[in-house]
Amino acid sequence: MDEKRIAILAIAVKDSDKAMQVNEILHAFGKYIISRNGLPYRERGINIITLITDAPQDIVSNLSGKIGKLSEVEIKTSYLKV
């Protein structure tokens, strides 16, 4: 098994109709998510979700890729050197 890494993911959901799809993906990767926070940013008309994961890099890449393929959803991932 690959070495686990801590990653921070920022997700911007620009179309609230995509929220269910995002949540389904996050649920599938739930065992790797150690923190999840979501909030509406009404001034910009988006919802922001931040995640902290502890998982092998290929798992985080898979999660990011699935979410990144959704239209009207943007994701950025950063890894910590811990």
N, CA, C and O atoms as a Maestro MAE file, in Angstrom:
{
 s_m_m2io_version
 :::
 2.0.0
}

f_m_ct {
 s_m_title
 :::
 protein
 m_atom[328] {
  # First column is atom index #
  i_m_mmod_type
  r_m_x_coord
  r_m_y_coord
  r_m_z_coord
  i_m_residue_number
  s_m_chain_name
  s_m_pdb_residue_name
  s_m_pdb_atom_name
  i_m_atomic_number
  :::
  1 25 0.841 -1.196 0.000 1 A "MET " " N  " 7
  2 3 0.000 0.000 0.000 1 A "MET " " CA " 6
  3 2 0.875 1.244 0.000 1 A "MET " " C  " 6
  4 15 1.901 1.292 0.679 1 A "MET " " O  " 8
  5 25 0.466 2.249 -0.764 2 A "ASP " " N  " 7
  6 3 1.212 3.500 -0.823 2 A "ASP " " CA " 6
  7 2 1.189 4.201 0.525 2 A "ASP " " C  " 6
  8 15 0.285 4.012 1.339 2 A "ASP " " O  " 8
  9 25 2.209 5.011 0.727 3 A "GLU " " N  " 7
  10 3 2.286 5.796 1.949 3 A "GLU " " CA " 6
  11 2 1.165 6.833 1.967 3 A "GLU " " C  " 6
  12 15 0.890 7.488 0.961 3 A "GLU " " O  " 8
  13 25 0.527 6.970 3.121 4 A "LYS " " N  " 7
  14 3 -0.540 7.961 3.236 4 A "LYS " " CA " 6
  15 2 0.040 9.363 3.355 4 A "LYS " " C  " 6
  16 15 1.107 9.577 3.930 4 A "LYS " " O  " 8
  17 25 -0.705 10.309 2.788 5 A "ARG " " N  " 7
  18 3 -0.333 11.721 2.863 5 A "ARG " " CA " 6
  19 2 -1.542 12.539 3.277 5 A "ARG " " C  " 6
  20 15 -2.683 12.181 2.985 5 A "ARG " " O  " 8
  21 25 -1.278 13.625 3.951 6 A "ILE " " N  " 7
  22 3 -2.359 14.532 4.323 6 A "ILE " " CA " 6
  23 2 -2.531 15.532 3.186 6 A "ILE " " C  " 6
  24 15 -1.571 16.158 2.736 6 A "ILE " " O  " 8
  25 25 -3.767 15.669 2.733 7 A "ALA " " N  " 7
  26 3 -4.079 16.602 1.650 7 A "ALA " " CA " 6
  27 2 -5.219 17.509 2.079 7 A "ALA " " C  " 6
  28 15 -6.105 17.114 2.837 7 A "ALA " " O  " 8
  29 25 -5.173 18.721 1.579 8 A "ILE " " N  " 7
  30 3 -6.238 19.693 1.796 8 A "ILE " " CA " 6
  31 2 -6.861 19.972 0.439 8 A "ILE " " C  " 6
  32 15 -6.172 20.339 -0.512 8 A "ILE " " O  " 8
  33 25 -8.185 19.793 0.364 9 A "LEU " " N  " 7
  34 3 -8.907 19.989 -0.892 9 A "LEU " " CA " 6
  35 2 -9.919 21.111 -0.717 9 A "LEU " " C  " 6
  36 15 -10.656 21.146 0.268 9 A "LEU " " O  " 8
  37 25 -9.948 22.017 -1.668 10 A "ALA " " N  " 7
  38 3 -10.932 23.100 -1.688 10 A "ALA " " CA " 6
  39 2 -11.821 22.888 -2.904 10 A "ALA " " C  " 6
  40 15 -11.343 22.784 -4.034 10 A "ALA " " O  " 8
  41 25 -13.117 22.826 -2.652 11 A "ILE " " N  " 7
  42 3 -14.083 22.560 -3.720 11 A "ILE " " CA " 6
  43 2 -15.061 23.730 -3.795 11 A "ILE " " C  " 6
  44 15 -15.631 24.142 -2.785 11 A "ILE " " O  " 8
  45 25 -15.248 24.256 -4.998 12 A "ALA " " N  " 7
  46 3 -16.235 25.317 -5.227 12 A "ALA " " CA " 6
  47 2 -17.327 24.740 -6.120 12 A "ALA " " C  " 6
  48 15 -17.072 24.353 -7.260 12 A "ALA " " O  " 8
  49 25 -18.541 24.689 -5.589 13 A "VAL " " N  " 7
  50 3 -19.686 24.178 -6.342 13 A "VAL " " CA " 6
  51 2 -20.458 25.404 -6.843 13 A "VAL " " C  " 6
  52 15 -21.102 26.109 -6.067 13 A "VAL " " O  " 8
  53 25 -20.377 25.640 -8.154 14 A "LYS " " N  " 7
  54 3 -20.977 26.825 -8.746 14 A "LYS " " CA " 6
  55 2 -22.446 26.632 -9.084 14 A "LYS " " C  " 6
  56 15 -23.179 27.607 -9.254 14 A "LYS " " O  " 8
  57 25 -22.880 25.382 -9.181 15 A "ASP " " N  " 7
  58 3 -24.270 25.052 -9.496 15 A "ASP " " CA " 6
  59 2 -24.776 24.130 -8.394 15 A "ASP " " C  " 6
  60 15 -24.327 22.989 -8.283 15 A "ASP " " O  " 8
  61 25 -25.700 24.612 -7.587 16 A "SER " " N  " 7
  62 3 -26.173 23.826 -6.435 16 A "SER " " CA " 6
  63 2 -26.806 22.500 -6.849 16 A "SER " " C  " 6
  64 15 -26.927 21.595 -6.023 16 A "SER " " O  " 8
  65 25 -27.213 22.370 -8.113 17 A "ASP " " N  " 7
  66 3 -27.742 21.091 -8.586 17 A "ASP " " CA " 6
  67 2 -26.665 20.004 -8.615 17 A "ASP " " C  " 6
  68 15 -26.989 18.818 -8.673 17 A "ASP " " O  " 8
  69 25 -25.401 20.391 -8.576 18 A "LYS " " N  " 7
  70 3 -24.289 19.429 -8.576 18 A "LYS " " CA " 6
  71 2 -23.941 18.944 -7.169 18 A "LYS " " C  " 6
  72 15 -23.127 18.033 -7.012 18 A "LYS " " O  " 8
  73 25 -24.545 19.539 -6.159 19 A "ALA " " N  " 7
  74 3 -24.212 19.199 -4.769 19 A "ALA " " CA " 6
  75 2 -24.435 17.723 -4.461 19 A "ALA " " C  " 6
  76 15 -23.628 17.117 -3.756 19 A "ALA " " O  " 8
  77 25 -25.503 17.137 -4.971 20 A "MET " " N  " 7
  78 3 -25.780 15.731 -4.699 20 A "MET " " CA " 6
  79 2 -24.686 14.844 -5.288 20 A "MET " " C  " 6
  80 15 -24.250 13.886 -4.650 20 A "MET " " O  " 8
  81 25 -24.244 15.163 -6.507 21 A "GLN " " N  " 7
  82 3 -23.179 14.378 -7.134 21 A "GLN " " CA " 6
  83 2 -21.871 14.496 -6.346 21 A "GLN " " C  " 6
  84 15 -21.169 13.504 -6.148 21 A "GLN " " O  " 8
  85 25 -21.550 15.700 -5.904 22 A "VAL " " N  " 7
  86 3 -20.349 15.903 -5.097 22 A "VAL " " CA " 6
  87 2 -20.458 15.096 -3.807 22 A "VAL " " C  " 6
  88 15 -19.508 14.414 -3.423 22 A "VAL " " O  " 8
  89 25 -21.593 15.165 -3.143 23 A "ASN " " N  " 7
  90 3 -21.775 14.433 -1.891 23 A "ASN " " CA " 6
  91 2 -21.689 12.924 -2.081 23 A "ASN " " C  " 6
  92 15 -21.170 12.226 -1.210 23 A "ASN " " O  " 8
  93 25 -22.185 12.409 -3.194 24 A "GLU " " N  " 7
  94 3 -22.076 10.966 -3.465 24 A "GLU " " CA " 6
  95 2 -20.612 10.552 -3.599 24 A "GLU " " C  " 6
  96 15 -20.202 9.512 -3.083 24 A "GLU " " O  " 8
  97 25 -19.834 11.371 -4.294 25 A "ILE " " N  " 7
  98 3 -18.407 11.065 -4.447 25 A "ILE " " CA " 6
  99 2 -17.705 11.125 -3.098 25 A "ILE " " C  " 6
  100 15 -16.918 10.240 -2.761 25 A "ILE " " O  " 8
  101 25 -17.992 12.176 -2.325 26 A "LEU " " N  " 7
  102 3 -17.354 12.308 -1.014 26 A "LEU " " CA " 6
  103 2 -17.727 11.146 -0.101 26 A "LEU " " C  " 6
  104 15 -16.892 10.664 0.664 26 A "LEU " " O  " 8
  105 25 -18.957 10.702 -0.175 27 A "HIS " " N  " 7
  106 3 -19.396 9.563 0.636 27 A "HIS " " CA " 6
  107 2 -18.591 8.304 0.285 27 A "HIS " " C  " 6
  108 15 -18.213 7.536 1.169 27 A "HIS " " O  " 8
  109 25 -18.335 8.102 -1.005 28 A "ALA " " N  " 7
  110 3 -17.581 6.923 -1.451 28 A "ALA " " CA " 6
  111 2 -16.148 6.939 -0.920 28 A "ALA " " C  " 6
  112 15 -15.546 5.882 -0.734 28 A "ALA " " O  " 8
  113 25 -15.601 8.121 -0.675 29 A "PHE " " N  " 7
  114 3 -14.231 8.247 -0.169 29 A "PHE " " CA " 6
  115 2 -14.210 8.589 1.324 29 A "PHE " " C  " 6
  116 15 -13.177 8.993 1.859 29 A "PHE " " O  " 8
  117 25 -15.335 8.426 1.978 30 A "GLY " " N  " 7
  118 3 -15.502 8.854 3.363 30 A "GLY " " CA " 6
  119 2 -14.479 8.326 4.340 30 A "GLY " " C  " 6
  120 15 -14.121 9.029 5.285 30 A "GLY " " O  " 8
  121 25 -13.995 7.116 4.147 31 A "LYS " " N  " 7
  122 3 -13.050 6.552 5.126 31 A "LYS " " CA " 6
  123 2 -11.703 7.275 5.114 31 A "LYS " " C  " 6
  124 15 -10.905 7.106 6.036 31 A "LYS " " O  " 8
  125 25 -11.444 8.072 4.089 32 A "TYR " " N  " 7
  126 3 -10.189 8.818 4.003 32 A "TYR " " CA " 6
  127 2 -10.332 10.270 4.457 32 A "TYR " " C  " 6
  128 15 -9.329 10.960 4.635 32 A "TYR " " O  " 8
  129 25 -11.560 10.738 4.643 33 A "ILE " " N  " 7
  130 3 -11.811 12.140 4.997 33 A "ILE " " CA " 6
  131 2 -11.769 12.278 6.516 33 A "ILE " " C  " 6
  132 15 -12.537 11.635 7.232 33 A "ILE " " O  " 8
  133 25 -10.849 13.137 7.002 34 A "ILE " " N  " 7
  134 3 -10.751 13.341 8.448 34 A "ILE " " CA " 6
  135 2 -11.420 14.641 8.880 34 A "ILE " " C  " 6
  136 15 -11.696 14.834 10.064 34 A "ILE " " O  " 8
  137 25 -11.680 15.529 7.928 35 A "SER " " N  " 7
  138 3 -12.396 16.766 8.242 35 A "SER " " CA " 6
  139 2 -13.133 17.232 6.992 35 A "SER " " C  " 6
  140 15 -12.624 17.133 5.875 35 A "SER " " O  " 8
  141 25 -14.328 17.738 7.205 36 A "ARG " " N  " 7
  142 3 -15.143 18.253 6.092 36 A "ARG " " CA " 6
  143 2 -15.922 19.464 6.600 36 A "ARG " " C  " 6
  144 15 -16.565 19.415 7.648 36 A "ARG " " O  " 8
  145 25 -15.850 20.541 5.837 37 A "ASN " " N  " 7
  146 3 -16.570 21.754 6.208 37 A "ASN " " CA " 6
  147 2 -17.185 22.342 4.941 37 A "ASN " " C  " 6
  148 15 -16.508 22.467 3.920 37 A "ASN " " O  " 8
  149 25 -18.440 22.695 5.004 38 A "GLY " " N  " 7
  150 3 -19.109 23.284 3.855 38 A "GLY " " CA " 6
  151 2 -19.858 24.530 4.245 38 A "GLY " " C  " 6
  152 15 -20.435 24.610 5.330 38 A "GLY " " O  " 8
  153 25 -19.847 25.519 3.346 39 A "LEU " " N  " 7
  154 3 -20.608 26.724 3.627 39 A "LEU " " CA " 6
  155 2 -21.022 27.407 2.334 39 A "LEU " " C  " 6
  156 15 -20.298 27.374 1.339 39 A "LEU " " O  " 8
  157 25 -22.180 28.017 2.360 40 A "PRO " " N  " 7
  158 3 -22.605 28.790 1.189 40 A "PRO " " CA " 6
  159 2 -21.918 30.160 1.203 40 A "PRO " " C  " 6
  160 15 -21.804 30.794 2.252 40 A "PRO " " O  " 8
  161 25 -21.472 30.596 0.057 41 A "TYR " " N  " 7
  162 3 -20.902 31.926 -0.098 41 A "TYR " " CA " 6
  163 2 -21.884 32.686 -0.985 41 A "TYR " " C  " 6
  164 15 -21.721 32.758 -2.203 41 A "TYR " " O  " 8
  165 25 -22.892 33.243 -0.354 42 A "ARG " " N  " 7
  166 3 -24.024 33.830 -1.072 42 A "ARG " " CA " 6
  167 2 -23.641 34.997 -1.967 42 A "ARG " " C  " 6
  168 15 -24.214 35.167 -3.043 42 A "ARG " " O  " 8
  169 25 -22.664 35.817 -1.526 43 A "GLU " " N  " 7
  170 3 -22.271 36.968 -2.341 43 A "GLU " " CA " 6
  171 2 -21.757 36.543 -3.715 43 A "GLU " " C  " 6
  172 15 -21.889 37.285 -4.688 43 A "GLU " " O  " 8
  173 25 -21.174 35.354 -3.790 44 A "ARG " " N  " 7
  174 3 -20.622 34.852 -5.051 44 A "ARG " " CA " 6
  175 2 -21.507 33.789 -5.701 44 A "ARG " " C  " 6
  176 15 -21.260 33.379 -6.836 44 A "ARG " " O  " 8
  177 25 -22.522 33.352 -4.991 45 A "GLY " " N  " 7
  178 3 -23.434 32.354 -5.524 45 A "GLY " " CA " 6
  179 2 -22.811 30.970 -5.659 45 A "GLY " " C  " 6
  180 15 -23.160 30.212 -6.564 45 A "GLY " " O  " 8
  181 25 -21.885 30.643 -4.755 46 A "ILE " " N  " 7
  182 3 -21.249 29.332 -4.780 46 A "ILE " " CA " 6
  183 2 -21.301 28.690 -3.395 46 A "ILE " " C  " 6
  184 15 -21.552 29.358 -2.392 46 A "ILE " " O  " 8
  185 25 -21.061 27.405 -3.365 47 A "ASN " " N  " 7
  186 3 -20.893 26.685 -2.108 47 A "ASN " " CA " 6
  187 2 -19.454 26.206 -2.053 47 A "ASN " " C  " 6
  188 15 -18.926 25.690 -3.038 47 A "ASN " " O  " 8
  189 25 -18.823 26.378 -0.903 48 A "ILE " " N  " 7
  190 3 -17.425 25.989 -0.742 48 A "ILE " " CA " 6
  191 2 -17.341 24.841 0.249 48 A "ILE " " C  " 6
  192 15 -17.926 24.896 1.331 48 A "ILE " " O  " 8
  193 25 -16.609 23.802 -0.132 49 A "ILE " " N  " 7
  194 3 -16.367 22.654 0.735 49 A "ILE " " CA " 6
  195 2 -14.864 22.525 0.900 49 A "ILE " " C  " 6
  196 15 -14.122 22.530 -0.082 49 A "ILE " " O  " 8
  197 25 -14.413 22.410 2.148 50 A "THR " " N  " 7
  198 3 -13.005 22.124 2.392 50 A "THR " " CA " 6
  199 2 -12.905 20.746 3.036 50 A "THR " " C  " 6
  200 15 -13.696 20.378 3.904 50 A "THR " " O  " 8
  201 25 -11.906 20.003 2.581 51 A "LEU " " N  " 7
  202 3 -11.677 18.654 3.100 51 A "LEU " " CA " 6
  203 2 -10.235 18.522 3.544 51 A "LEU " " C  " 6
  204 15 -9.335 19.149 2.985 51 A "LEU " " O  " 8
  205 25 -10.031 17.705 4.547 52 A "ILE " " N  " 7
  206 3 -8.691 17.238 4.894 52 A "ILE " " CA " 6
  207 2 -8.764 15.729 4.822 52 A "ILE " " C  " 6
  208 15 -9.626 15.102 5.438 52 A "ILE " " O  " 8
  209 25 -7.847 15.153 4.061 53 A "THR " " N  " 7
  210 3 -7.825 13.702 3.901 53 A "THR " " CA " 6
  211 2 -6.491 13.142 4.375 53 A "THR " " C  " 6
  212 15 -5.484 13.849 4.412 53 A "THR " " O  " 8
  213 25 -6.499 11.875 4.732 54 A "ASP " " N  " 7
  214 3 -5.296 11.130 5.064 54 A "ASP " " CA " 6
  215 2 -5.383 9.847 4.246 54 A "ASP " " C  " 6
  216 15 -6.057 8.894 4.639 54 A "ASP " " O  " 8
  217 25 -4.697 9.830 3.106 55 A "ALA " " N  " 7
  218 3 -4.868 8.741 2.145 55 A "ALA " " CA " 6
  219 2 -3.641 8.650 1.248 55 A "ALA " " C  " 6
  220 15 -2.864 9.600 1.156 55 A "ALA " " O  " 8
  221 25 -3.465 7.508 0.587 56 A "PRO " " N  " 7
  222 3 -2.419 7.429 -0.437 56 A "PRO " " CA " 6
  223 2 -2.695 8.454 -1.543 56 A "PRO " " C  " 6
  224 15 -3.847 8.792 -1.818 56 A "PRO " " O  " 8
  225 25 -1.630 8.938 -2.165 57 A "GLN " " N  " 7
  226 3 -1.773 9.975 -3.179 57 A "GLN " " CA " 6
  227 2 -2.670 9.545 -4.331 57 A "GLN " " C  " 6
  228 15 -3.389 10.378 -4.883 57 A "GLN " " O  " 8
  229 25 -2.650 8.264 -4.711 58 A "ASP " " N  " 7
  230 3 -3.498 7.832 -5.822 58 A "ASP " " CA " 6
  231 2 -4.978 7.908 -5.467 58 A "ASP " " C  " 6
  232 15 -5.811 8.149 -6.341 58 A "ASP " " O  " 8
  233 25 -5.311 7.709 -4.205 59 A "ILE " " N  " 7
  234 3 -6.709 7.830 -3.762 59 A "ILE " " CA " 6
  235 2 -7.146 9.291 -3.841 59 A "ILE " " C  " 6
  236 15 -8.233 9.594 -4.335 59 A "ILE " " O  " 8
  237 25 -6.293 10.194 -3.353 60 A "VAL " " N  " 7
  238 3 -6.624 11.625 -3.393 60 A "VAL " " CA " 6
  239 2 -6.747 12.092 -4.848 60 A "VAL " " C  " 6
  240 15 -7.640 12.872 -5.180 60 A "VAL " " O  " 8
  241 25 -5.860 11.619 -5.700 61 A "SER " " N  " 7
  242 3 -5.934 11.979 -7.120 61 A "SER " " CA " 6
  243 2 -7.229 11.468 -7.754 61 A "SER " " C  " 6
  244 15 -7.853 12.162 -8.557 61 A "SER " " O  " 8
  245 25 -7.623 10.257 -7.386 62 A "ASN " " N  " 7
  246 3 -8.870 9.683 -7.895 62 A "ASN " " CA " 6
  247 2 -10.066 10.522 -7.440 62 A "ASN " " C  " 6
  248 15 -10.946 10.842 -8.239 62 A "ASN " " O  " 8
  249 25 -10.091 10.872 -6.167 63 A "LEU " " N  " 7
  250 3 -11.160 11.720 -5.618 63 A "LEU " " CA " 6
  251 2 -11.198 13.061 -6.344 63 A "LEU " " C  " 6
  252 15 -12.258 13.501 -6.791 63 A "LEU " " O  " 8
  253 25 -10.042 13.709 -6.460 64 A "SER " " N  " 7
  254 3 -9.969 15.005 -7.143 64 A "SER " " CA " 6
  255 2 -10.420 14.902 -8.592 64 A "SER " " C  " 6
  256 15 -11.139 15.767 -9.092 64 A "SER " " O  " 8
  257 25 -9.995 13.846 -9.255 65 A "GLY " " N  " 7
  258 3 -10.357 13.664 -10.656 65 A "GLY " " CA " 6
  259 2 -11.843 13.499 -10.867 65 A "GLY " " C  " 6
  260 15 -12.410 14.075 -11.795 65 A "GLY " " O  " 8
  261 25 -12.488 12.709 -10.003 66 A "LYS " " N  " 7
  262 3 -13.934 12.487 -10.131 66 A "LYS " " CA " 6
  263 2 -14.702 13.787 -9.923 66 A "LYS " " C  " 6
  264 15 -15.643 14.088 -10.658 66 A "LYS " " O  " 8
  265 25 -14.297 14.547 -8.925 67 A "ILE " " N  " 7
  266 3 -14.984 15.816 -8.663 67 A "ILE " " CA " 6
  267 2 -14.666 16.829 -9.761 67 A "ILE " " C  " 6
  268 15 -15.546 17.569 -10.200 67 A "ILE " " O  " 8
  269 25 -13.418 16.861 -10.200 68 A "GLY " " N  " 7
  270 3 -13.001 17.808 -11.228 68 A "GLY " " CA " 6
  271 2 -13.682 17.604 -12.569 68 A "GLY " " C  " 6
  272 15 -13.748 18.532 -13.376 68 A "GLY " " O  " 8
  273 25 -14.192 16.399 -12.821 69 A "LYS " " N  " 7
  274 3 -14.883 16.122 -14.086 69 A "LYS " " CA " 6
  275 2 -16.307 16.675 -14.114 69 A "LYS " " C  " 6
  276 15 -16.920 16.761 -15.179 69 A "LYS " " O  " 8
  277 25 -16.831 17.049 -12.954 70 A "LEU " " N  " 7
  278 3 -18.190 17.589 -12.900 70 A "LEU " " CA " 6
  279 2 -18.192 19.024 -13.430 70 A "LEU " " C  " 6
  280 15 -17.340 19.834 -13.062 70 A "LEU " " O  " 8
  281 25 -19.151 19.323 -14.291 71 A "SER " " N  " 7
  282 3 -19.253 20.696 -14.778 71 A "SER " " CA " 6
  283 2 -19.738 21.589 -13.638 71 A "SER " " C  " 6
  284 15 -20.481 21.154 -12.758 71 A "SER " " O  " 8
  285 25 -19.307 22.823 -13.675 72 A "GLU " " N  " 7
  286 3 -19.678 23.828 -12.669 72 A "GLU " " CA " 6
  287 2 -19.148 23.507 -11.268 72 A "GLU " " C  " 6
  288 15 -19.679 23.986 -10.266 72 A "GLU " " O  " 8
  289 25 -18.085 22.682 -11.216 73 A "VAL " " N  " 7
  290 3 -17.420 22.369 -9.945 73 A "VAL " " CA " 6
  291 2 -15.924 22.519 -10.170 73 A "VAL " " C  " 6
  292 15 -15.383 22.018 -11.156 73 A "VAL " " O  " 8
  293 25 -15.263 23.206 -9.256 74 A "GLU " " N  " 7
  294 3 -13.818 23.403 -9.350 74 A "GLU " " CA " 6
  295 2 -13.175 22.849 -8.090 74 A "GLU " " C  " 6
  296 15 -13.736 22.982 -7.002 74 A "GLU " " O  " 8
  297 25 -11.997 22.225 -8.221 75 A "ILE " " N  " 7
  298 3 -11.307 21.653 -7.070 75 A "ILE " " CA " 6
  299 2 -9.825 21.941 -7.163 75 A "ILE " " C  " 6
  300 15 -9.235 21.899 -8.242 75 A "ILE " " O  " 8
  301 25 -9.232 22.233 -6.026 76 A "LYS " " N  " 7
  302 3 -7.791 22.428 -5.901 76 A "LYS " " CA " 6
  303 2 -7.308 21.563 -4.742 76 A "LYS " " C  " 6
  304 15 -7.973 21.458 -3.712 76 A "LYS " " O  " 8
  305 25 -6.145 20.945 -4.924 77 A "THR " " N  " 7
  306 3 -5.598 20.040 -3.914 77 A "THR " " CA " 6
  307 2 -4.176 20.462 -3.567 77 A "THR " " C  " 6
  308 15 -3.377 20.791 -4.443 77 A "THR " " O  " 8
  309 25 -3.878 20.446 -2.266 78 A "SER " " N  " 7
  310 3 -2.523 20.709 -1.778 78 A "SER " " CA " 6
  311 2 -2.145 19.606 -0.808 78 A "SER " " C  " 6
  312 15 -2.982 19.116 -0.050 78 A "SER " " O  " 8
  313 25 -0.865 19.218 -0.837 79 A "TYR " " N  " 7
  314 3 -0.374 18.180 0.066 79 A "TYR " " CA " 6
  315 2 0.535 18.810 1.112 79 A "TYR " " C  " 6
  316 15 1.290 19.739 0.825 79 A "TYR " " O  " 8
  317 25 0.446 18.282 2.338 80 A "LEU " " N  " 7
  318 3 1.324 18.715 3.412 80 A "LEU " " CA " 6
  319 2 2.521 17.784 3.488 80 A "LEU " " C  " 6
  320 15 2.399 16.586 3.235 80 A "LEU " " O  " 8
  321 25 3.661 18.324 3.830 81 A "LYS " " N  " 7
  322 3 4.868 17.514 4.014 81 A "LYS " " CA " 6
  323 2 4.974 17.167 5.500 81 A "LYS " " C  " 6
  324 15 5.755 17.775 6.232 81 A "LYS " " O  " 8
  325 25 4.190 16.197 5.933 82 A "VAL " " N  " 7
  326 3 4.172 15.793 7.336 82 A "VAL " " CA " 6
  327 2 4.585 14.341 7.429 82 A "VAL " " C  " 6
  328 15 4.642 13.784 8.525 82 A "VAL " " O  " 8
  :::
 }
 m_bond[327] {
  # First column is bond index #
  i_m_from
  i_m_to
  i_m_order
  :::
  1 1 2 1
  2 2 3 1
  3 3 4 2
  4 3 5 1
  5 5 6 1
  6 6 7 1
  7 7 8 2
  8 7 9 1
  9 9 10 1
  10 10 11 1
  11 11 12 2
  12 11 13 1
  13 13 14 1
  14 14 15 1
  15 15 16 2
  16 15 17 1
  17 17 18 1
  18 18 19 1
  19 19 20 2
  20 19 21 1
  21 21 22 1
  22 22 23 1
  23 23 24 2
  24 23 25 1
  25 25 26 1
  26 26 27 1
  27 27 28 2
  28 27 29 1
  29 29 30 1
  30 30 31 1
  31 31 32 2
  32 31 33 1
  33 33 34 1
  34 34 35 1
  35 35 36 2
  36 35 37 1
  37 37 38 1
  38 38 39 1
  39 39 40 2
  40 39 41 1
  41 41 42 1
  42 42 43 1
  43 43 44 2
  44 43 45 1
  45 45 46 1
  46 46 47 1
  47 47 48 2
  48 47 49 1
  49 49 50 1
  50 50 51 1
  51 51 52 2
  52 51 53 1
  53 53 54 1
  54 54 55 1
  55 55 56 2
  56 55 57 1
  57 57 58 1
  58 58 59 1
  59 59 60 2
  60 59 61 1
  61 61 62 1
  62 62 63 1
  63 63 64 2
  64 63 65 1
  65 65 66 1
  66 66 67 1
  67 67 68 2
  68 67 69 1
  69 69 70 1
  70 70 71 1
  71 71 72 2
  72 71 73 1
  73 73 74 1
  74 74 75 1
  75 75 76 2
  76 75 77 1
  77 77 78 1
  78 78 79 1
  79 79 80 2
  80 79 81 1
  81 81 82 1
  82 82 83 1
  83 83 84 2
  84 83 85 1
  85 85 86 1
  86 86 87 1
  87 87 88 2
  88 87 89 1
  89 89 90 1
  90 90 91 1
  91 91 92 2
  92 91 93 1
  93 93 94 1
  94 94 95 1
  95 95 96 2
  96 95 97 1
  97 97 98 1
  98 98 99 1
  99 99 100 2
  100 99 101 1
  101 101 102 1
  102 102 103 1
  103 103 104 2
  104 103 105 1
  105 105 106 1
  106 106 107 1
  107 107 108 2
  108 107 109 1
  109 109 110 1
  110 110 111 1
  111 111 112 2
  112 111 113 1
  113 113 114 1
  114 114 115 1
  115 115 116 2
  116 115 117 1
  117 117 118 1
  118 118 119 1
  119 119 120 2
  120 119 121 1
  121 121 122 1
  122 122 123 1
  123 123 124 2
  124 123 125 1
  125 125 126 1
  126 126 127 1
  127 127 128 2
  128 127 129 1
  129 129 130 1
  130 130 131 1
  131 131 132 2
  132 131 133 1
  133 133 134 1
  134 134 135 1
  135 135 136 2
  136 135 137 1
  137 137 138 1
  138 138 139 1
  139 139 140 2
  140 139 141 1
  141 141 142 1
  142 142 143 1
  143 143 144 2
  144 143 145 1
  145 145 146 1
  146 146 147 1
  147 147 148 2
  148 147 149 1
  149 149 150 1
  150 150 151 1
  151 151 152 2
  152 151 153 1
  153 153 154 1
  154 154 155 1
  155 155 156 2
  156 155 157 1
  157 157 158 1
  158 158 159 1
  159 159 160 2
  160 159 161 1
  161 161 162 1
  162 162 163 1
  163 163 164 2
  164 163 165 1
  165 165 166 1
  166 166 167 1
  167 167 168 2
  168 167 169 1
  169 169 170 1
  170 170 171 1
  171 171 172 2
  172 171 173 1
  173 173 174 1
  174 174 175 1
  175 175 176 2
  176 175 177 1
  177 177 178 1
  178 178 179 1
  179 179 180 2
  180 179 181 1
  181 181 182 1
  182 182 183 1
  183 183 184 2
  184 183 185 1
  185 185 186 1
  186 186 187 1
  187 187 188 2
  188 187 189 1
  189 189 190 1
  190 190 191 1
  191 191 192 2
  192 191 193 1
  193 193 194 1
  194 194 195 1
  195 195 196 2
  196 195 197 1
  197 197 198 1
  198 198 199 1
  199 199 200 2
  200 199 201 1
  201 201 202 1
  202 202 203 1
  203 203 204 2
  204 203 205 1
  205 205 206 1
  206 206 207 1
  207 207 208 2
  208 207 209 1
  209 209 210 1
  210 210 211 1
  211 211 212 2
  212 211 213 1
  213 213 214 1
  214 214 215 1
  215 215 216 2
  216 215 217 1
  217 217 218 1
  218 218 219 1
  219 219 220 2
  220 219 221 1
  221 221 222 1
  222 222 223 1
  223 223 224 2
  224 223 225 1
  225 225 226 1
  226 226 227 1
  227 227 228 2
  228 227 229 1
  229 229 230 1
  230 230 231 1
  231 231 232 2
  232 231 233 1
  233 233 234 1
  234 234 235 1
  235 235 236 2
  236 235 237 1
  237 237 238 1
  238 238 239 1
  239 239 240 2
  240 239 241 1
  241 241 242 1
  242 242 243 1
  243 243 244 2
  244 243 245 1
  245 245 246 1
  246 246 247 1
  247 247 248 2
  248 247 249 1
  249 249 250 1
  250 250 251 1
  251 251 252 2
  252 251 253 1
  253 253 254 1
  254 254 255 1
  255 255 256 2
  256 255 257 1
  257 257 258 1
  258 258 259 1
  259 259 260 2
  260 259 261 1
  261 261 262 1
  262 262 263 1
  263 263 264 2
  264 263 265 1
  265 265 266 1
  266 266 267 1
  267 267 268 2
  268 267 269 1
  269 269 270 1
  270 270 271 1
  271 271 272 2
  272 271 273 1
  273 273 274 1
  274 274 275 1
  275 275 276 2
  276 275 277 1
  277 277 278 1
  278 278 279 1
  279 279 280 2
  280 279 281 1
  281 281 282 1
  282 282 283 1
  283 283 284 2
  284 283 285 1
  285 285 286 1
  286 286 287 1
  287 287 288 2
  288 287 289 1
  289 289 290 1
  290 290 291 1
  291 291 292 2
  292 291 293 1
  293 293 294 1
  294 294 295 1
  295 295 296 2
  296 295 297 1
  297 297 298 1
  298 298 299 1
  299 299 300 2
  300 299 301 1
  301 301 302 1
  302 302 303 1
  303 303 304 2
  304 303 305 1
  305 305 306 1
  306 306 307 1
  307 307 308 2
  308 307 309 1
  309 309 310 1
  310 310 311 1
  311 311 312 2
  312 311 313 1
  313 313 314 1
  314 314 315 1
  315 315 316 2
  316 315 317 1
  317 317 318 1
  318 318 319 1
  319 319 320 2
  320 319 321 1
  321 321 322 1
  322 322 323 1
  323 323 324 2
  324 323 325 1
  325 325 326 1
  326 326 327 1
  327 327 328 2
  :::
 }
}
